[in-house]
Amino acid sequence: MAPPATTVQIVPPGKLVYGMQLPIVAQSTLFAAPWEAEAGTAELRRIAEACDRSGFFYLGVCDHVCVPRARAATMSTAWHDTVATLGFLAAATRHVRLLSHVYVLPYRHPLITAKSFATLDALSGGRVILGVGAGHLEGEFAALGVPFAGRGRRVDEAIDLLAAALTDEFPDHDGPTWTVHDLGLRPRPVQRPRPPIWVGG
C-alpha cells in the first residue's frame, strides 16, 4: 500500500476563493450576532442557498460536543453537531464545499471520523473539506473521558490514520494510540485520492 497523499490541492493555482463560517450553528458571544439566537432551520437554509448561488467556495460549521459551565456565558452551549449540520447543508446546496471548521480530532476515534466524512463526501458528490484541530476546552475532554495532555500528538497521529482511511478501503496504521489492520470502510469518498484535510489552530 502506498502512503497517503500528504497534500490534496482543491484551489486552482493563482485563484482566490472565499468562504463563510455559517451563522446560527454556533452561538458564541465572541462572534454571534443577536439575530442568530432566534434564527432557525429556514434561515440557515436560505443563507446556505444564497452562498451556493453566489459562488462561495465553502461553508464552515464549527465543532464542540459540550461546553463547561464556566465558559458557557461567553461561548454558549448552542453548537450544532458538525457532521449532521453539514449533511443538512449538502442536501440544501449543489456546488459549495462543506468544511468542518474545525473538527476536534483528539477526543474522537479516527475511524469514526473517517466513516462520517467519507459518507458525507459520497452523499454530497465530493464536496467535503475536513478541517481539523486539537481543541482547547480541557473540561470538554474530561467530560468525554479523554486526556487533554498530549492532544497535539494525537492530532498528528489521527491525521495520518484519517488520510490512510480516506485513501484506502483497508488502511494500515501502527501508532502509539491507534492500531488498525484488516478493517475496511465503505462508502468511499468521491474525491481522489481523498478529501482534503485542513489543519486549524
C-alpha positions in Angstrom: 0.0 0.0 0.0 1.3 3.4 -1.0 1.5 6.1 1.7 -1.5 8.5 1.7 -1.1 11.8 -0.2 0.3 14.4 2.1 -1.4 17.3 0.2 -4.6 17.4 -1.8 -5.0 20.6 -3.8 -8.5 21.8 -4.4 -8.0 25.5 -5.1 -6.6 26.1 -8.6 -3.2 27.8 -8.6 -3.5 31.6 -8.8 -7.2 31.6 -7.9 -8.6 33.5 -4.9 -11.6 31.8 -3.2 -13.8 32.8 -0.3 -16.0 31.0 2.2 -18.1 31.6 5.3 -18.3 30.2 8.8 -22.0 29.9 8.9 -24.0 32.0 11.4 -26.7 30.3 13.6 -24.9 27.0 14.1 -22.7 28.3 16.9 -23.9 30.9 19.4 -20.7 32.1 21.0 -20.9 35.7 22.1 -17.4 36.1 20.6 -18.8 36.1 17.1 -22.6 35.5 17.0 -24.9 38.4 16.2 -28.0 38.9 18.3 -30.4 37.9 15.5 -28.9 34.4 15.4 -30.5 33.5 18.7 -34.0 33.5 17.2 -33.0 32.1 13.8 -33.7 28.5 12.9 -33.5 25.9 10.1 -35.3 28.1 7.5 -32.8 30.9 7.9 -29.9 28.5 7.8 -31.1 27.0 4.6 -31.7 30.4 3.0 -28.1 31.6 3.9 -26.6 28.3 2.6 -28.6 28.5 -0.7 -27.6 32.2 -1.2 -23.9 31.3 -0.6 -24.3 28.4 -3.1 -25.8 30.7 -5.7 -23.2 33.4 -5.1 -20.1 31.2 -5.7 -18.8 30.8 -2.2 -16.1 28.2 -2.2 -17.0 26.7 1.2 -19.5 26.9 4.1 -17.9 26.2 7.5 -19.5 24.6 10.6 -17.7 24.8 14.0 -17.4 22.0 16.4 -17.8 21.4 20.2 -19.6 18.4 21.8 -20.2 20.3 25.1 -19.1 23.5 26.8 -18.1 23.6 30.5 -20.5 25.8 32.6 -17.6 28.2 33.5 -17.3 29.0 29.8 -21.0 28.9 28.8 -21.6 32.7 29.4 -19.1 33.5 26.7 -19.1 30.5 24.4 -22.8 29.5 24.9 -23.8 25.8 24.8 -25.5 26.2 21.4 -23.3 24.4 19.0 -24.9 22.3 16.2 -23.4 18.9 15.6 -20.9 19.4 12.8 -21.5 16.3 10.6 -25.3 16.4 11.0 -25.3 20.1 10.0 -23.0 19.5 7.0 -25.3 16.7 5.9 -28.3 19.1 6.1 -26.3 21.7 4.1 -25.3 19.1 1.5 -29.0 18.5 0.8 -29.7 22.2 0.6 -26.9 23.1 -1.8 -25.3 21.9 -5.0 -21.9 23.4 -5.5 -20.4 24.9 -2.4 -17.9 22.8 -0.4 -18.6 21.7 3.1 -16.0 22.5 5.7 -15.7 21.3 9.3 -14.3 24.4 11.0 -12.5 22.9 13.0 -13.4 19.3 13.9 -11.8 18.4 17.3 -9.9 15.2 16.5 -8.2 14.1 19.7 -11.4 13.1 21.5 -12.8 11.0 18.6 -11.5 7.8 17.1 -10.1 8.5 13.6 -12.1 5.6 12.1 -15.4 7.1 13.2 -14.3 10.5 11.8 -13.2 8.8 8.5 -16.5 7.0 8.3 -18.6 10.1 8.9 -16.7 12.3 6.4 -16.3 9.6 3.7 -20.1 9.1 3.9 -20.7 12.9 3.7 -18.3 13.1 0.8 -20.2 10.3 -1.0 -23.6 11.8 -0.3 -22.5 15.4 -1.3 -20.9 14.4 -4.6 -17.4 15.1 -3.4 -17.7 18.4 -1.6 -16.1 17.8 1.8 -13.1 19.6 3.3 -12.1 18.1 6.6 -10.9 20.9 8.8 -9.4 19.5 12.0 -7.8 20.8 15.2 -6.6 20.0 18.7 -9.4 21.5 20.7 -9.0 23.9 23.6 -11.6 23.1 26.3 -10.0 20.9 29.0 -13.4 20.4 30.7 -14.8 19.1 27.4 -12.1 16.5 27.1 -12.6 15.5 30.8 -16.3 15.0 30.2 -15.6 12.8 27.2 -13.0 10.7 29.2 -10.1 11.7 27.0 -6.8 13.2 28.3 -6.2 16.9 27.5 -2.5 16.5 27.7 -0.9 15.0 24.6 -3.7 16.1 22.3 -1.3 17.6 19.8 0.5 14.2 19.3 -2.9 12.5 19.0 -3.9 15.0 16.3 -0.8 14.3 14.3 -1.4 10.5 14.6 -5.2 10.9 13.8 -4.4 12.9 10.7 -2.1 10.1 9.5 -4.8 7.5 10.2 -7.5 9.6 8.6 -5.5 10.2 5.5 -4.9 6.4 5.2 -8.6 5.5 5.9 -9.9 8.1 3.4 -7.4 6.9 0.7 -7.6 3.2 1.1 -10.6 0.9 1.9 -8.4 -1.2 4.1 -5.9 1.2 5.8 -2.9 0.1 7.8 -1.7 2.0 10.8 0.5 1.3 13.7 0.8 4.2 16.2 1.1 4.9 19.9 -2.7 5.5 20.3 -4.4 3.5 17.5 -3.5 0.3 15.6 -5.6 -0.6 12.5 -5.2 -3.6 10.2 -7.6 -5.6 8.1 -10.6 -3.4 8.7 -12.5 -1.9 5.7 -14.5 1.2 5.5 -17.2 2.0 2.9 -18.8 4.0 1.3 -15.6 5.5 -0.2 -15.3 9.3 -0.7 -15.9 10.6 -4.2 -12.7 12.9 -4.1 -9.5 11.2 -5.1 -7.1 10.4 -3.7 -9.2 11.6 -0.7 -10.9 14.7 0.6 -8.5 17.5 1.7 -7.6 17.8 5.3 -7.0 21.3 6.5 -5.5 21.9 10.0 -6.6 24.9 12.0 -5.4 26.3 15.3 
